[in-house]
Amino acid sequence: MKILTPFLFVFASLLCFVSFTNCNNQDGEIEDLQNQITTLQTQLKQAQDAKSSSDAEVTNLQTQLKNAQDAKSNADAMIGELENAIESLNQKLENSPSQEDFDAIVSELQRTIESLENSMSPEEVEDLFNLIVSMLTDIKDILFIQTSYADEQHIDQLKKVSSSFLIYIRLLKQGELEFVDFTSAIKQLIDELPERKASNVLYGELSGTTELKAGTEYILDGWVTVPAGSTLRIEAGTIIKAKQTTRESISTLIIESGAKIEANGTAENPIIFTYEGDPITADGTYEEGVTPPEPLLDEHRWGGLCILGQAPISPSTAFFGLKGEQYEVGGSDPNDGSGTLHYVSIRHGGSFIEDIDYFQVTGLVLLGVGSGTTIENVEVVGGLEYGAIVADSDVNLTGLVVSNSPAESGIWLNGYRGELNNSLVDLNEQTYSGISVEGSSIENLSMDEKKITISNTSILGPKLNSPCQSEQDPKIYIELGNLLGSVSQVACTNLIADDTAVWLGDPEATENYVNGDLSFQDIDIVFSEGCDAPTVNELFYDHTDDQSSQFSRESSSFAELVTSGNEKGADLSQFEWTYWYQNK
């Protein structure tokens, strides 16, 4: 027992030494492991942060890709719509579109371009919109002239511009044309367009409601129409000057059947139609030292004003355009209304239509105009063959003044069924007759519906340079065909030898007189100063040219010779507003 104890002590001591050594080694390894773990944790955190950043970047790229895909889809759709719009524009151009068509195209393009906001920058969208609208606006004044009347060179140029525009849109869609190059190409197209008309130029078709304001001098350029359902309103004091007639163009204003004109002037501020060379200013006056132009006969300065209504017409009544195309005119409504002409002066008009030798445009033409139309205080200065032509119309004419008419008649009433009242015709040396009337030939009208009334009207012959001497041919002041109605309170003045006051030029007119269906009352005759007046019976003839006819024999019962100033007829003081009164 005493021997074992020391051994145990030594063994225990050795065991403790070994254990201490192992414990120290283990602590070092743990520390190393902990350091490694810390490093790995740091790396893991960095990797996790990198992954999160990558995920965010991927998500952002995916969003951008989706936006780009959506933008491309929107751009493709938009360009497709533009293609369709331009193709539609081409089709409309081929079909002679109207102002309404143009407005629809502009609206369509505007809506389409607004959809670009998701696929192009705002600056690009604005540039593109401005380019397209600018181009359409620049071609607007020519594009919608009816093709048959437009300059063919302009039409060809516009078709080329429209087709080029479509090609550029397609190239832009396919990515073969950069936007900056597209912009440059469109600007070049705009530069190639024909000259744009000013806002005061009237041309083509005036659709919808068109308003002309006083103080602006308007230019009537070519064959201008107001189509059915549309209205032209003209303010008192407005001046409209028409471009000179050429072989290719006659400036004429046509109010088509179913359209209206509301031209309401006043005695102080009449509405004036004249030719472009007239120096009258926009306020209706002439500058100091400038005189109004003299009426020049057969000068073909411009066409005139034509109104086509929906009253009953005969089969022979027609209205043709520059290339022989026939316009719709007439209908079944004698009370049809085409608007109002009130204090309107139509000056220096009258031109032939090319290749149509049986019709010409003169100062005022009324065809099939119904009694719902108001025509009061209207004058026509000049004309072509006739000053005013009124055919198959029921409209009443009050205060109509016609002067300086060449060739045929001052007023030609053909199939007229209304009332001509307080009116005046001033003949020049070339005019053959003052008022020429042919009765209505429409079979389904009653006798009462065919009757006309001429009253309180004056026909002035040309004044002689010396007493009772003239080289002019004899004149017929009133020439009547197959007419039903009455003629009363009419003055024929400045007659010379061989002139005729009233002539019944048709056997049926004579028959109507004998039957009492054509009557006369208060016809005053004033001979030119210094002329020896014949008897009344020698101034009234029927188709037989026989003074022993009943019409000639009875003329002294409704007509008399009077001295100047004592004649009945029109109230000339009512015409102080006219060119005729101010320049007689």
C-alpha positions as CSV (number, residue, x, y, z in Angstrom):
1,M,0.0,0.0,0.0
2,K,2.8,2.3,0.8
3,I,4.5,1.2,-2.5
4,L,1.4,2.0,-4.7
5,T,0.7,5.5,-3.4
6,P,3.7,7.1,-5.0
7,F,2.8,5.5,-8.3
8,L,-0.6,6.8,-8.3
9,F,0.6,10.2,-7.5
10,V,3.0,10.1,-10.5
11,F,0.2,8.7,-12.8
12,A,-2.2,11.4,-11.7
13,S,0.4,14.1,-12.3
14,L,1.1,12.8,-15.8
15,L,-2.6,12.6,-16.6
16,C,-3.1,16.2,-15.6
17,F,-0.2,17.3,-17.8
18,V,-1.6,15.6,-20.9
19,S,-5.1,16.9,-20.2
20,F,-3.8,20.5,-20.0
21,T,-1.9,20.2,-23.2
22,N,-5.0,18.9,-25.0
23,C,-7.3,21.6,-23.7
24,N,-5.0,24.3,-24.9
25,N,-4.9,22.8,-28.4
26,Q,-8.7,22.6,-28.5
27,D,-9.2,26.2,-27.7
28,G,-7.0,27.2,-30.7
29,E,-8.9,25.1,-33.1
30,I,-12.2,26.5,-31.9
31,E,-11.0,30.0,-32.4
32,D,-9.9,29.1,-35.9
33,L,-13.2,27.6,-36.6
34,Q,-15.0,30.6,-35.3
35,N,-13.0,32.9,-37.5
36,Q,-13.8,30.8,-40.5
37,I,-17.5,30.8,-39.7
38,T,-17.4,34.6,-39.3
39,T,-15.7,34.9,-42.7
40,L,-18.2,32.6,-44.3
41,Q,-21.0,34.5,-42.7
42,T,-19.6,37.7,-44.2
43,Q,-19.3,36.2,-47.6
44,L,-22.7,34.7,-47.4
45,K,-24.1,38.2,-46.5
46,Q,-22.3,39.7,-49.4
47,A,-23.6,37.0,-51.7
48,Q,-27.1,37.5,-50.4
49,D,-26.8,41.2,-51.0
50,A,-25.4,40.7,-54.5
51,K,-28.3,38.3,-55.3
52,S,-30.9,40.8,-54.0
53,S,-29.3,43.5,-56.2
54,S,-29.2,41.1,-59.2
55,D,-32.8,40.1,-58.6
56,A,-33.8,43.8,-58.5
57,E,-31.9,44.5,-61.6
58,V,-33.4,41.5,-63.4
59,T,-36.9,42.7,-62.3
60,N,-36.2,46.2,-63.6
61,L,-34.9,44.9,-66.9
62,Q,-38.0,42.7,-67.1
63,T,-40.1,45.7,-66.5
64,Q,-38.2,47.7,-69.1
65,L,-38.5,44.9,-71.6
66,K,-42.3,44.7,-70.9
67,N,-42.6,48.4,-71.4
68,A,-40.6,48.3,-74.6
69,Q,-42.7,45.4,-75.9
70,D,-45.9,47.4,-75.0
71,A,-44.5,50.5,-76.6
72,K,-43.6,48.6,-79.7
73,S,-47.1,47.2,-79.9
74,N,-48.6,50.6,-79.3
75,A,-46.3,52.2,-82.0
76,D,-47.2,49.4,-84.4
77,A,-50.9,49.9,-83.8
78,M,-50.5,53.7,-84.1
79,I,-48.6,53.5,-87.3
80,G,-51.1,51.0,-88.6
81,E,-53.9,53.5,-87.9
82,L,-51.9,56.2,-89.6
83,E,-51.5,53.9,-92.6
84,N,-55.2,53.4,-92.7
85,A,-55.9,57.1,-92.3
86,I,-53.6,58.0,-95.2
87,E,-55.0,55.3,-97.4
88,S,-58.4,56.7,-96.5
89,L,-57.1,60.2,-97.4
90,N,-56.0,58.9,-100.8
91,Q,-59.4,57.3,-101.4
92,K,-61.1,60.5,-100.4
93,L,-58.9,62.5,-102.7
94,E,-59.9,60.2,-105.6
95,N,-63.5,60.7,-104.7
96,S,-63.4,64.5,-104.5
97,P,-63.9,64.8,-100.7
98,S,-65.6,67.7,-99.0
99,Q,-64.7,69.9,-96.1
100,E,-66.4,67.5,-93.7
101,D,-64.2,64.7,-95.0
102,F,-61.1,66.9,-94.3
103,D,-62.2,67.7,-90.8
104,A,-62.8,64.0,-90.1
105,I,-59.3,63.1,-91.3
106,V,-57.7,65.7,-89.1
107,S,-59.6,64.5,-86.1
108,E,-58.7,60.9,-86.8
109,L,-55.0,61.7,-87.1
110,Q,-55.1,63.8,-84.0
111,R,-56.6,61.0,-82.0
112,T,-54.1,58.5,-83.4
113,I,-51.1,60.6,-82.7
114,E,-52.2,61.2,-79.1
115,S,-51.9,57.5,-78.6
116,L,-48.2,57.8,-79.3
117,E,-47.6,59.2,-75.8
118,N,-46.6,55.7,-74.5
119,S,-44.2,54.9,-77.3
120,M,-42.5,58.2,-78.2
121,S,-41.1,61.1,-76.3
122,P,-43.5,64.1,-75.8
123,E,-41.3,66.1,-78.1
124,E,-41.4,63.6,-80.9
125,V,-45.2,63.2,-80.5
126,E,-45.6,67.0,-80.7
127,D,-43.3,67.2,-83.7
128,L,-45.1,64.4,-85.6
129,F,-48.5,65.9,-84.8
130,N,-47.5,69.4,-86.0
131,L,-45.9,68.0,-89.1
132,I,-49.0,66.0,-90.1
133,V,-51.5,68.7,-89.3
134,S,-49.3,71.3,-91.0
135,M,-49.1,69.3,-94.1
136,L,-52.9,68.7,-94.1
137,T,-53.6,72.3,-93.4
138,D,-51.3,73.4,-96.2
139,I,-53.0,71.1,-98.7
140,K,-56.5,71.8,-97.4
141,D,-57.1,74.8,-99.7
142,I,-56.5,72.7,-102.8
143,L,-57.3,69.1,-101.7
144,F,-61.0,69.6,-101.4
145,I,-61.8,71.5,-104.5
146,Q,-64.0,69.3,-106.5
147,T,-61.6,67.4,-108.7
148,S,-63.4,68.3,-112.0
149,Y,-62.8,72.0,-111.3
150,A,-59.3,71.8,-109.7
151,D,-56.1,72.5,-111.5
152,E,-54.9,69.0,-112.7
153,Q,-51.3,69.8,-111.9
154,H,-52.3,70.6,-108.3
155,I,-54.3,67.4,-108.0
156,D,-51.4,65.3,-109.3
157,Q,-49.0,67.0,-106.9
158,L,-51.3,66.3,-104.0
159,K,-51.7,62.7,-104.9
160,K,-47.9,62.4,-105.0
161,V,-47.6,64.0,-101.6
162,S,-50.2,61.8,-100.1
163,S,-48.6,58.6,-101.5
164,S,-45.2,59.7,-100.3
165,F,-46.5,60.3,-96.9
166,L,-47.9,56.8,-96.7
167,I,-44.5,55.3,-97.8
168,Y,-42.7,57.3,-95.1
169,I,-45.2,56.0,-92.4
170,R,-44.6,52.4,-93.5
171,L,-40.8,52.9,-93.4
172,L,-41.0,54.4,-90.0
173,K,-43.1,51.4,-88.8
174,Q,-40.6,48.9,-90.2
175,G,-37.7,50.6,-88.5
176,E,-36.1,51.5,-91.9
177,L,-36.5,55.2,-91.4
178,E,-35.3,57.1,-88.3
179,F,-37.7,59.6,-86.8
180,V,-35.3,62.5,-87.6
181,D,-35.2,61.4,-91.2
182,F,-39.0,61.0,-91.3
183,T,-39.3,64.6,-90.0
184,S,-37.0,65.8,-92.7
185,A,-38.9,63.9,-95.4
186,I,-42.3,65.4,-94.3
187,K,-40.9,68.9,-94.3
188,Q,-39.7,68.4,-97.8
189,L,-43.1,67.2,-98.8
190,I,-44.6,70.4,-97.3
191,D,-42.1,72.5,-99.3
192,E,-43.3,70.8,-102.5
193,L,-46.9,71.6,-102.0
194,P,-48.6,74.1,-104.3
195,E,-49.0,77.6,-103.0
196,R,-51.5,77.8,-100.1
197,K,-54.5,80.0,-100.5
198,A,-55.2,82.9,-98.1
199,S,-58.0,82.6,-95.6
200,N,-60.0,85.2,-97.5
201,V,-60.1,83.2,-100.7
202,L,-63.4,81.4,-101.5
203,Y,-62.8,78.3,-103.6
204,G,-64.2,74.8,-104.2
205,E,-67.1,73.7,-102.0
206,L,-68.3,75.8,-99.1
207,S,-69.8,73.0,-96.9
208,G,-71.5,73.6,-93.6
209,T,-72.0,77.2,-92.5
210,T,-69.7,79.8,-94.0
211,E,-69.7,83.3,-92.7
212,L,-68.3,86.3,-94.5
213,K,-67.6,89.4,-92.4
214,A,-67.5,93.1,-93.4
215,G,-64.1,94.7,-93.4
216,T,-62.4,91.7,-95.1
217,E,-62.0,91.7,-98.9
218,Y,-62.9,88.2,-100.1
219,I,-61.6,86.7,-103.3
220,L,-63.9,84.4,-105.3
221,D,-61.5,82.0,-107.0
222,G,-63.0,79.8,-109.7
223,W,-66.1,77.7,-109.6
224,V,-67.4,77.9,-106.0
225,T,-70.4,75.9,-104.8
226,V,-72.5,75.9,-101.7
227,P,-73.9,72.3,-101.6
228,A,-77.2,71.1,-100.4
229,G,-77.7,71.4,-96.6
230,S,-75.1,74.2,-96.4
231,T,-75.5,77.9,-95.8
232,L,-73.5,80.9,-96.8
233,R,-74.0,84.0,-94.6
234,I,-72.7,87.4,-95.8
235,E,-72.6,90.4,-93.5
236,A,-73.8,93.8,-94.5
237,G,-70.9,95.8,-96.1
238,T,-69.0,92.8,-97.3
239,I,-67.0,93.0,-100.5
240,I,-66.4,89.9,-102.7
241,K,-64.1,90.3,-105.7
242,A,-63.9,87.6,-108.3
243,K,-60.8,86.5,-110.2
244,Q,-60.8,87.3,-113.9
245,T,-62.2,84.8,-116.3
246,T,-59.7,82.7,-118.2
247,R,-60.0,79.8,-120.6
248,E,-59.7,77.4,-117.7
249,S,-61.7,79.1,-115.0
250,I,-64.8,81.2,-114.6
251,S,-65.2,82.6,-111.0
252,T,-68.9,81.9,-110.2
253,L,-70.8,81.4,-107.0
254,I,-73.5,78.7,-107.2
255,I,-76.0,78.1,-104.4
256,E,-77.0,74.6,-105.1
257,S,-80.5,73.1,-104.8
258,G,-81.2,72.6,-101.1
259,A,-78.6,75.1,-100.0
260,K,-79.1,78.7,-98.7
261,I,-77.6,82.1,-99.1
262,E,-78.2,84.7,-96.4
263,A,-76.9,88.0,-97.9
264,N,-78.4,90.7,-95.8
265,G,-77.0,94.1,-96.7
266,T,-78.4,97.5,-96.0
267,A,-78.9,100.7,-98.0
268,E,-75.9,102.2,-96.2
269,N,-73.8,99.1,-96.3
270,P,-74.8,96.9,-99.3
271,I,-73.0,93.7,-100.1
272,I,-71.0,94.0,-103.3
273,F,-69.9,91.4,-105.8
274,T,-67.4,92.7,-108.3
275,Y,-64.3,91.7,-110.2
276,E,-60.7,91.6,-108.8
277,G,-59.6,94.6,-110.7
278,D,-62.2,96.9,-109.2
279,P,-60.3,99.4,-106.9
280,I,-63.2,99.5,-104.4
281,T,-61.8,99.1,-100.9
282,A,-63.0,96.6,-98.2
283,D,-65.2,99.3,-96.7
284,G,-67.1,99.8,-99.9
285,T,-65.6,103.1,-100.9
286,Y,-63.1,104.4,-103.4
287,E,-60.0,106.3,-102.4
288,E,-59.8,109.9,-103.2
289,G,-59.2,110.5,-106.9
290,V,-60.2,106.9,-107.8
291,T,-63.4,106.4,-109.8
292,P,-65.5,103.3,-110.2
293,P,-64.7,101.2,-113.3
294,E,-67.0,101.7,-116.3
295,P,-69.1,98.7,-117.2
296,L,-67.3,97.0,-120.2
297,L,-69.6,95.0,-122.4
298,D,-68.6,91.4,-123.3
299,E,-65.4,91.6,-121.3
300,H,-66.0,88.3,-119.5
301,R,-64.6,89.7,-116.2
302,W,-66.2,87.0,-114.1
303,G,-69.3,84.8,-113.9
304,G,-71.9,85.8,-111.5
305,L,-74.3,84.6,-108.7
306,C,-76.4,81.6,-109.5
307,I,-79.2,80.2,-107.2
308,L,-80.7,76.8,-108.0
309,G,-83.9,76.1,-106.1
310,Q,-86.5,73.3,-105.8
311,A,-89.5,74.8,-107.4
312,P,-91.2,73.1,-110.4
313,I,-89.3,73.5,-113.6
314,S,-89.8,72.6,-117.3
315,P,-87.8,69.7,-118.8
316,S,-85.7,72.2,-120.7
317,T,-84.5,74.1,-117.7
318,A,-81.0,73.0,-116.7
319,F,-77.7,74.2,-115.2
320,F,-74.3,73.0,-116.4
321,G,-70.8,73.3,-115.0
322,L,-67.5,74.1,-116.7
323,K,-67.2,70.6,-118.2
324,G,-70.8,70.1,-119.1
325,E,-71.8,68.3,-115.9
326,Q,-75.5,68.9,-115.1
327,Y,-76.5,70.2,-111.6
328,E,-79.6,69.1,-109.8
329,V,-82.2,71.8,-110.0
330,G,-86.0,72.1,-109.5
331,G,-88.5,70.0,-107.6
332,S,-92.1,70.0,-106.6
333,D,-92.2,72.9,-104.0
334,P,-93.2,76.3,-105.4
335,N,-92.7,77.7,-101.8
336,D,-89.1,76.5,-101.6
337,G,-86.7,78.8,-99.9
338,S,-83.1,79.4,-101.0
339,G,-82.4,82.2,-98.5
340,T,-82.3,86.0,-98.8
341,L,-80.7,88.6,-101.1
342,H,-81.2,92.0,-99.5
343,Y,-79.3,95.1,-100.8
344,V,-76.8,93.2,-102.9
345,S,-74.9,94.7,-105.9
346,I,-73.6,92.3,-108.5
347,R,-71.2,94.2,-110.8
348,H,-69.3,93.5,-114.1
349,G,-70.1,89.8,-114.4
350,G,-71.0,87.6,-117.3
351,S,-68.9,84.9,-119.0
352,F,-69.3,82.0,-121.4
353,I,-68.9,78.4,-120.2
354,E,-66.4,76.6,-122.4
355,D,-67.8,74.2,-125.0
356,I,-71.4,74.9,-124.0
357,D,-72.9,77.4,-126.6
358,Y,-76.4,77.2,-125.3
359,F,-75.7,78.4,-121.7
360,Q,-73.7,81.2,-120.2
361,V,-73.3,82.6,-116.8
362,T,-74.4,86.2,-116.3
363,G,-74.7,88.6,-113.4
364,L,-77.7,86.9,-111.7
365,V,-79.2,83.5,-112.5
366,L,-82.2,82.2,-110.7
367,L,-83.4,78.7,-111.7
368,G,-86.3,76.9,-110.0
369,V,-86.2,79.4,-107.1
370,G,-89.3,79.2,-104.8
371,S,-91.4,81.9,-103.3
372,G,-89.9,81.2,-99.9
373,T,-86.8,83.0,-101.1
374,T,-86.6,86.8,-100.5
375,I,-85.0,88.9,-103.2
376,E,-85.3,92.6,-102.5
377,N,-83.1,95.6,-103.6
378,V,-80.7,93.7,-105.8
379,E,-78.8,95.3,-108.7
380,V,-77.0,93.8,-111.6
381,V,-74.4,95.9,-113.5
382,G,-73.4,94.5,-116.9
383,G,-73.8,90.9,-117.8
384,L,-73.6,88.7,-120.8
385,E,-76.4,88.9,-123.3
386,Y,-78.8,89.3,-120.3
387,G,-78.3,91.1,-117.0
388,A,-80.5,88.8,-115.0
389,I,-82.0,85.4,-116.0
390,V,-85.0,84.1,-114.0
391,A,-86.3,80.7,-115.2
392,D,-89.2,78.6,-113.8
393,S,-89.2,80.5,-110.5
394,D,-91.9,81.6,-108.1
395,V,-89.8,84.0,-106.1
396,N,-91.0,87.7,-106.0
397,L,-88.5,90.3,-107.2
398,T,-88.8,93.7,-105.6
399,G,-86.3,96.5,-106.2
400,L,-84.4,94.7,-109.0
401,V,-82.1,97.2,-110.8
402,V,-80.4,96.1,-114.1
403,S,-78.1,98.4,-116.0
404,N,-75.6,98.2,-118.9
405,S,-76.7,94.9,-120.1
406,P,-75.3,93.9,-123.5
407,A,-77.0,92.3,-126.5
408,E,-80.3,90.7,-125.6
409,S,-82.3,91.9,-122.6
410,G,-81.9,93.5,-119.2
411,I,-84.1,91.0,-117.6
412,W,-85.2,87.6,-119.1
413,L,-88.1,86.0,-117.3
414,N,-88.5,82.5,-118.8
415,G,-91.4,80.5,-117.2
416,Y,-91.5,83.0,-114.4
417,R,-94.5,82.8,-112.0
418,G,-93.8,85.5,-109.5
419,E,-94.2,89.3,-109.1
420,L,-91.7,91.8,-110.5
421,N,-92.3,95.0,-108.6
422,N,-90.7,98.5,-108.2
423,S,-87.9,97.5,-110.5
424,L,-85.7,99.2,-113.1
425,V,-84.0,98.4,-116.4
426,D,-81.5,101.0,-117.8
427,L,-80.8,100.2,-121.5
428,N,-77.6,101.0,-123.2
429,E,-77.3,101.4,-127.0
430,Q,-76.5,97.7,-127.5
431,T,-79.4,96.2,-125.5
432,Y,-82.2,94.9,-127.7
433,S,-85.0,94.8,-125.2
434,G,-85.7,95.9,-121.6
435,I,-87.7,93.0,-120.2
436,S,-88.3,89.8,-122.1
437,V,-90.9,87.4,-120.8
438,E,-91.9,83.9,-121.8
439,G,-94.7,82.2,-119.9
440,S,-94.5,78.9,-118.1
441,S,-94.7,75.7,-120.2
442,I,-95.2,73.3,-117.3
443,E,-98.4,71.3,-118.1
444,N,-99.5,70.3,-114.7
445,L,-99.8,73.9,-113.4
446,S,-103.1,75.7,-113.4
447,M,-103.6,79.0,-115.2
448,D,-103.5,80.9,-112.0
449,E,-100.3,79.2,-111.0
450,K,-98.7,80.3,-114.2
451,K,-99.6,84.0,-114.0
452,I,-97.1,86.7,-113.3
453,T,-97.4,90.3,-112.3
454,I,-95.2,93.2,-113.5
455,S,-95.9,96.5,-111.8
456,N,-94.4,99.8,-110.7
457,T,-91.4,99.2,-113.0
458,S,-89.4,101.6,-115.2
459,I,-87.5,100.9,-118.4
460,L,-85.1,103.7,-119.4
461,G,-83.8,104.0,-122.9
462,P,-80.4,105.5,-123.6
463,K,-80.2,109.3,-123.7
464,L,-79.3,110.7,-127.1
465,N,-76.2,112.8,-127.7
466,S,-78.3,115.2,-129.9
467,P,-82.1,115.6,-130.2
468,C,-83.7,112.6,-131.7
469,Q,-80.6,111.3,-133.5
470,S,-79.3,107.8,-132.8
471,E,-77.4,105.1,-134.8
472,Q,-78.9,102.4,-132.5
473,D,-81.2,99.7,-133.7
474,P,-84.9,100.0,-132.7
475,K,-85.6,98.6,-129.2
476,I,-88.5,96.7,-127.7
477,Y,-89.0,97.8,-124.2
478,I,-91.3,94.9,-123.1
479,E,-91.2,91.7,-125.2
480,L,-93.9,89.1,-124.2
481,G,-94.3,85.5,-125.3
482,N,-97.0,83.1,-124.2
483,L,-97.8,84.9,-121.1
484,L,-100.6,84.9,-118.5
485,G,-100.9,87.8,-116.0
486,S,-100.9,91.5,-115.8
487,V,-98.6,94.5,-116.6
488,S,-99.4,97.8,-114.8
489,Q,-97.9,101.0,-113.6
490,V,-95.0,100.7,-116.1
491,A,-93.0,103.6,-117.5
492,C,-91.1,103.4,-120.8
493,T,-88.9,106.4,-121.2
494,N,-86.5,107.9,-123.9
495,L,-88.1,106.2,-126.8
496,I,-87.3,107.3,-130.4
497,A,-88.9,106.6,-133.7
498,D,-89.3,102.9,-134.6
499,D,-89.0,101.8,-131.0
500,T,-91.7,99.5,-129.6
501,A,-93.2,99.9,-126.1
502,V,-94.8,96.5,-125.9
503,W,-94.7,93.6,-128.4
504,L,-96.7,90.4,-128.1
505,G,-94.3,88.1,-130.0
506,D,-96.3,84.9,-129.8
507,P,-99.8,84.1,-131.2
508,E,-100.8,82.6,-127.9
509,A,-99.9,85.9,-126.2
510,T,-102.3,87.7,-128.5
511,E,-104.9,85.0,-127.7
512,N,-104.3,85.5,-124.0
513,Y,-104.8,89.2,-124.4
514,V,-108.0,88.8,-126.4
515,N,-109.4,86.3,-123.8
516,G,-108.6,88.6,-120.9
517,D,-105.8,86.4,-119.4
518,L,-103.2,89.0,-120.2
519,S,-104.0,92.6,-119.1
520,F,-102.4,96.0,-119.2
521,Q,-103.0,99.1,-117.2
522,D,-101.3,102.5,-116.8
523,I,-98.5,102.2,-119.3
524,D,-96.8,105.6,-119.6
525,I,-94.6,106.5,-122.6
526,V,-92.0,109.3,-122.6
527,F,-90.3,110.1,-125.9
528,S,-86.7,111.4,-126.1
529,E,-86.4,115.2,-125.9
530,G,-86.8,116.7,-129.4
531,C,-88.4,113.7,-130.9
532,D,-91.8,113.8,-132.6
533,A,-93.9,111.2,-130.8
534,P,-96.2,109.0,-132.9
535,T,-99.6,107.9,-131.7
536,V,-99.8,105.4,-128.9
537,N,-101.2,102.7,-131.2
538,E,-98.0,102.8,-133.2
539,L,-96.0,101.7,-130.2
540,F,-97.9,98.5,-129.4
541,Y,-97.6,95.5,-131.7
542,D,-98.6,91.9,-131.6
543,H,-97.1,89.0,-133.5
544,T,-98.8,90.1,-136.7
545,D,-97.0,93.4,-136.8
546,D,-100.4,94.8,-137.8
547,Q,-101.4,98.1,-136.2
548,S,-105.0,97.2,-136.9
549,S,-104.8,94.3,-134.5
550,Q,-107.0,94.4,-131.4
551,F,-104.0,94.8,-129.1
552,S,-102.7,97.9,-131.1
553,R,-106.2,99.4,-131.4
554,E,-107.0,99.1,-127.7
555,S,-103.6,100.2,-126.5
556,S,-104.7,103.8,-126.1
557,S,-107.2,102.6,-123.4
558,F,-104.3,101.5,-121.1
559,A,-101.4,103.6,-122.3
560,E,-100.6,107.3,-122.9
561,L,-97.8,109.6,-123.9
562,V,-96.6,111.8,-121.0
563,T,-93.9,114.3,-120.5
564,S,-90.7,113.5,-118.6
565,G,-91.2,113.6,-114.8
566,N,-94.9,112.8,-115.0
567,E,-94.6,109.1,-115.7
568,K,-95.6,106.3,-113.3
569,G,-93.2,103.4,-112.8
570,A,-90.6,102.6,-110.1
571,D,-89.8,104.9,-107.2
572,L,-86.3,105.8,-108.3
573,S,-85.5,107.4,-105.0
574,Q,-85.4,103.9,-103.6
575,F,-82.3,103.1,-105.7
576,E,-80.0,105.8,-104.3
577,W,-77.9,103.0,-102.7
578,T,-77.0,101.5,-106.2
579,Y,-74.0,101.8,-108.5
580,W,-76.5,102.7,-111.2
581,Y,-77.9,105.7,-109.3
582,Q,-74.5,106.9,-108.1
583,N,-72.9,106.7,-111.6
584,K,-75.8,107.5,-113.9
